Amino acid sequence: MAEVLVLVDHVDGEVKKVTYELLTAARTLGEPSAVVVGAPGTAGKVKESLASYGAAKVYVAESDDAAGYLVTPKVDALSTVAEQASPAAVLVAATSEGKEIAGRLAVRLGSGLLVDAVGVNGDGSVDQSIFGGAFSVKSKAAKGIPVISVRPGGVEAEAADGAAEEVSVSLPAVDPAKSARITGVEPVVGGDRPELTEATIVVSGGRGVGSAEKFEVVEKLADALGAAVGASRAAVDSGYYPAQFQVGQTGKTVSPQLYVALGISGAIQHRAGMQTSKTIVAVNKDAEAPIFEIADFGVVGDLFNVAPQLTEEVAKRKG
Ligand SMILES: Cc1cc2nc3c(=O)[nH]c(=O)nc-3n(C[C@H](O)[C@H](O)[C@H](O)COP(=O)(O)OP(=O)(O)OC[C@H]3O[C@@H](n4cnc5c(N)ncnc54)[C@H](O)[C@@H]3O)c2cc1C
């Protein structure tokens, strides 16, 4: 069976959920091989969890440089392994870093690039949700080893047994003149909430929330559900919530199991970032709001009346 390379997305050896989704997607095309790039000792920390999502091999590219530079070592590792293993495809998370890696890798390999896939099919085609989610299309790379970036949350992770046989990869020396070196790292100050693009549930607030103080109503529901908090651009532009939480065309793309939109009208640019969520719940006092066109469940009502009741009910059921 053909190998399918998966770049492991991790922070200091802590594997991100999207990696398991990529390993699951890879199984539709062949046998998944995980590629770990990081500081010495990283593979030891992640090997077991990669095996539990079906990684047959784990390519290990470890060095101080691998952890000390931005995308270059990852592109180097993937292109080195791809040239040796001739895989059926290379899968990378469609995060901002992942998209850059995928683009550079496709150029190096002379391959077709498939971006932001929400599904990977056995015939090598991918599903994409385009033009703000208005169209669903299938695409196939016309040449080379397809390089595919897969949207976090696009594919549901399923556990499977893999041998996780270790193969070491030696990386070429990084040319500092051509690469961006990491000079410092600061943890995101985000409290205990899950990261927006990784979260299983996202609760977002829009201009309808009315002020930064009142965003508490969104946060309380999010915390009851163990969810991440998101915001529309209008809410961000009005200063209600920080820009890093913006969902949409010019913000983050999310694809959680459940997306709750509070006081969001559902403009096409907002929908572009959340339309592929599995279940969408909207609360809006305007029955004509376009968000109801894509909502699975809608409540026409005042969010300040509905959200606290929902929060209370969720808390009761957990307790
Ligand atoms: C190039 C470009 C890029 C953009 N990128 C993005 C993007 O990334 N993300 C994004 O979100 N937008 C983006 N936008 C902006 C987008 O077009 C909309 O303006 C924005 O999404 C509107 O945000 P909103 O729904 O919060 O506000 P509004 O459209 O003002 O809607 C507020 C909603 O709240 C409802 N409401 C008010 N009070 C209550 C209440 N008490 N209870 C219940 N409901 C209530 C109203 O009925 C209304 O439907 C972009 C626009 C452009 C031109």
PDBQT file of the ligand as one rigid body, heavy atoms in Angstrom, charges set to zero:
ROOT
HETATM    1  C1  LIG A 401     -13.401  42.067   2.757  1.00  0.00    +0.000 C 
HETATM    2  C2  LIG A 401     -14.272  41.799   3.929  1.00  0.00    +0.000 A 
HETATM    3  C3  LIG A 401     -13.859  40.818   4.841  1.00  0.00    +0.000 A 
HETATM    4  C4  LIG A 401     -14.659  40.528   5.947  1.00  0.00    +0.000 A 
HETATM    5  N1  LIG A 401     -14.255  39.552   6.820  1.00  0.00    +0.000 NA
HETATM    6  C5  LIG A 401     -15.061  39.206   7.830  1.00  0.00    +0.000 A 
HETATM    7  C6  LIG A 401     -14.719  38.159   8.744  1.00  0.00    +0.000 A 
HETATM    8  O1  LIG A 401     -13.655  37.555   8.660  1.00  0.00    +0.000 OA
HETATM    9  N2  LIG A 401     -15.593  37.842   9.718  1.00  0.00    +0.000 N 
HETATM   10  C7  LIG A 401     -16.794  38.472   9.871  1.00  0.00    +0.000 A 
HETATM   11  O2  LIG A 401     -17.525  38.133  10.792  1.00  0.00    +0.000 OA
HETATM   12  N3  LIG A 401     -17.118  39.497   9.055  1.00  0.00    +0.000 NA
HETATM   13  C8  LIG A 401     -16.293  39.876   8.053  1.00  0.00    +0.000 A 
HETATM   14  N4  LIG A 401     -16.648  40.928   7.266  1.00  0.00    +0.000 N 
HETATM   15  C9  LIG A 401     -17.782  41.762   7.666  1.00  0.00    +0.000 C 
HETATM   16  C10 LIG A 401     -19.143  41.218   7.286  1.00  0.00    +0.000 C 
HETATM   17  O3  LIG A 401     -19.484  41.669   5.983  1.00  0.00    +0.000 OA
HETATM   18  C11 LIG A 401     -20.204  41.691   8.276  1.00  0.00    +0.000 C 
HETATM   19  O4  LIG A 401     -20.195  43.095   8.314  1.00  0.00    +0.000 OA
HETATM   20  C12 LIG A 401     -20.026  41.166   9.699  1.00  0.00    +0.000 C 
HETATM   21  O5  LIG A 401     -19.866  39.783   9.677  1.00  0.00    +0.000 OA
HETATM   22  C13 LIG A 401     -21.250  41.519  10.511  1.00  0.00    +0.000 C 
HETATM   23  O6  LIG A 401     -21.062  41.131  11.827  1.00  0.00    +0.000 OA
HETATM   24  P1  LIG A 401     -22.322  40.858  12.771  1.00  0.00    +0.000 P 
HETATM   25  O7  LIG A 401     -23.153  39.786  12.172  1.00  0.00    +0.000 OA
HETATM   26  O8  LIG A 401     -21.814  40.674  14.134  1.00  0.00    +0.000 OA
HETATM   27  O9  LIG A 401     -23.061  42.285  12.762  1.00  0.00    +0.000 OA
HETATM   28  P2  LIG A 401     -24.423  42.722  12.110  1.00  0.00    +0.000 P 
HETATM   29  O10 LIG A 401     -24.469  42.394  10.675  1.00  0.00    +0.000 OA
HETATM   30  O11 LIG A 401     -24.633  44.123  12.535  1.00  0.00    +0.000 OA
HETATM   31  O12 LIG A 401     -25.497  41.793  12.819  1.00  0.00    +0.000 OA
HETATM   32  C14 LIG A 401     -25.837  41.874  14.170  1.00  0.00    +0.000 C 
HETATM   33  C15 LIG A 401     -26.994  40.907  14.356  1.00  0.00    +0.000 C 
HETATM   34  O13 LIG A 401     -27.326  40.854  15.725  1.00  0.00    +0.000 OA
HETATM   35  C16 LIG A 401     -28.734  40.771  15.842  1.00  0.00    +0.000 C 
HETATM   36  N5  LIG A 401     -29.066  41.260  17.181  1.00  0.00    +0.000 N 
HETATM   37  C17 LIG A 401     -28.955  42.532  17.668  1.00  0.00    +0.000 A 
HETATM   38  N6  LIG A 401     -29.290  42.562  18.982  1.00  0.00    +0.000 NA
HETATM   39  C18 LIG A 401     -29.613  41.279  19.317  1.00  0.00    +0.000 A 
HETATM   40  C19 LIG A 401     -30.047  40.668  20.526  1.00  0.00    +0.000 A 
HETATM   41  N7  LIG A 401     -30.176  41.368  21.673  1.00  0.00    +0.000 N 
HETATM   42  N8  LIG A 401     -30.335  39.344  20.510  1.00  0.00    +0.000 NA
HETATM   43  C20 LIG A 401     -30.214  38.604  19.373  1.00  0.00    +0.000 A 
HETATM   44  N9  LIG A 401     -29.788  39.147  18.197  1.00  0.00    +0.000 NA
HETATM   45  C21 LIG A 401     -29.500  40.452  18.178  1.00  0.00    +0.000 A 
HETATM   46  C22 LIG A 401     -29.266  41.607  14.709  1.00  0.00    +0.000 C 
HETATM   47  O14 LIG A 401     -30.600  41.209  14.371  1.00  0.00    +0.000 OA
HETATM   48  C23 LIG A 401     -28.261  41.323  13.603  1.00  0.00    +0.000 C 
HETATM   49  O15 LIG A 401     -28.682  40.240  12.777  1.00  0.00    +0.000 OA
HETATM   50  C24 LIG A 401     -15.870  41.236   6.158  1.00  0.00    +0.000 A 
HETATM   51  C25 LIG A 401     -16.262  42.217   5.236  1.00  0.00    +0.000 A 
HETATM   52  C26 LIG A 401     -15.480  42.492   4.131  1.00  0.00    +0.000 A 
HETATM   53  C27 LIG A 401     -15.934  43.531   3.159  1.00  0.00    +0.000 C 
ENDROOT
TORSDOF 0
